[in-house]
């Protein structure tokens, strides 16, 4: 059952991401996918038993792009969802851009487990989205831009000791590797066929 706060965050995400798309798909779908992936991994593995913490992680997953891609005031997030949700979202925010990720990767590497779990959900949805929309995004963009970000993020997340003791992280790590292999295979096939032409 969806809580009132979850509905409220969904409204906030819809309002602040209004008009933002990834191809033909509203950004809000990506945000919902990330929240669903994270909530499933945490509940299926029993990794979080504190319902308040589970809700905060799910809310932060749903709102993970708000500070990065909108002008939403931090105070609004703090007032409506609390300090912990705001903190998680802040740690998931790249304050530069996708071409400059060194500080962001350090930020993710040193972030609490909850934030890294959300980042796994984000990476899984981004990777599957790129794999299935490669024809729209372009092979060059997929290989030269997204693939290095994906590989680096997987390395940062996969090097954490928390994979050995957090069942949700282990499940998400396996999932992201599956989808990354799908994307790598598609990219390599497309590049190989272009070389043969």
N, C-alpha and C positions, 0 to 999 in steps of 0.2 A: 504494500500500500504506500502511495506517495504521501509524504508529510506536507503540511502547510508551508513549511520553509522550503521544501523542494519545489513546490508549485511557485512560490515567490521567487526563487532563484531562476526558475525557468522563465518566468515573466521578465525578470531583470535581464537575463541573457537575450531574450527575444527583443526587448526594447533597445538595448545598447548595441546589439549586433545587427539591428535592422538594416536591410539593404546590403549586407556583406554576404558574398557568395564565394564558393570554391567551385569554379566551373558553373554548373547549373544548380548546384545544391546550396541552400542557405547554410551559413556557418553554424547556426543553431543545431543543425543535425549532427555536425562533428562534435559539438559540445555535449549533446545528449549521448552520442555513441561512447565518448570517453567516460562519462559518468556511468553508463551501463556496464562497460567493460570492467571498470574499477570495482563497482559495487558487486558484480557477479564474482570476480576473483576473490574479493575479501569475504563474501558470505559463503561461497562454495567451499573455501578452504578453512573457514572458521578462524581466519587470521585476526579479526577484530571482534571482540565480544562486547565491547562498550558501545552501546547503541548511539550515544551522543557523539563519540569519535567517528563511528561509521557514517553518521549523517554529515558531520563536518567534512570528512574526506570526500564524500559524494557531492556535497555542495561545492567544494573547491574544484572538483573535477569538472562539474557542470560549468562553473564560472572561470575555468583556468585561463582563458584568453581575454578576459575582460580588461585587465590592466594593460596588456600588451597591444590590443587591437582596438580599444575604444578610449574615450575620454572620461570614463566613469570616475567620479571622485572616490578616493580611498575611504573617506569618512562614511560614505553611503554604504559601502561593503561592510565596514566595521560596525556601523550602527544596526544594519539589518541582519547580519550573519555572524557577527562576533569577531574577536581578535584572532582566534585560531584559523578560521576560514580565510580571513584577510592575509594572514601570515603565509598560509599554504599557497594562495594565489600569487602573492608577491614573489615567493621563491620560484614559482613556475614562469615568471615573467622575464623575457629577454629584453633588457633595457637598451640594447643596441638594435641589431637587425640580423637577418639570417646569414649575412655574409661575414659577420663578426660574432663568433660564438665562443671564443676562449673563456671570457669571464662567465658566461652563462653555463658552460659545461662545468666549470669549477663550482659554480653555485649549486648545480644539480648534484654533483658528486658529493658535496658536503651537506646536502639537505637532509632533513629527517626522512625516515623510511616512508612515511605517508606521502610526501611530495614525490619521491622516486617511484612509488606505486602509481601515482597519477601520471607521471611522465611516461611510464610504460604504456598506460592506456592511451595516451596521446600519440605515442610513437606507433602503436599497433594500428590505430585508426588512420593516421597519416600514411603509413606504409600501405595498408590495404587500399586506401583511396587512390594513391599514386599508381599502384599496380593495376587497378581496374579502370583508371582514367588516363593511362599512358598515351593512348591515341590522341587525346585532347591536349595533354600537357607537353607532349613531345619527348622523344627519346633523349635528345641532347639535354633538356632540362632535367629529366629524370636521372640521367647518368652523371652529368657534370655538376648539378646543383643539389638535388635531393639525396642521391646515394651517399655522398660523403657525410652529409649531416646525419643520415640514418646510421651509417657505420660508426661514426664517432659517438653518437648517443648510445648505441648498443654497447660500445666498449665502456663508456662511463657507467652505465647502469649495471652491466654484467660484471664489472670488476669489484662490485661491492660484496662484502662479506655477508650482507643480509640475505643473499640468495640461498645460503645454506640453512638459515633458520626461519625464513619467512616463506611459508607455503604459497601465499598469493604472489610474491615476487618471483618465485620459481615457476609457477604456472604462467605468469605473464611473460617471463623471459623465454620460455619454450614457445609461446605463441608468437612473440615478435620474431623469433628466429625462423619460424615456419613461414610467416608472411614476407620476411626479408628475403628468404630463399626464393619464394615465388617471384618477387620483384627482380631480384638479381637474374634469375633465369629468363624472365621476359626481356629485360634490358640486354642481356648477353645475346639472346636470339635475334633481337632486332638489329643490334650493332653488327652481328655476324652476317645477317642477310644484306645489310647496306654495303658492307665491305665486298661481298660477292657481286654486287651490282656493278 
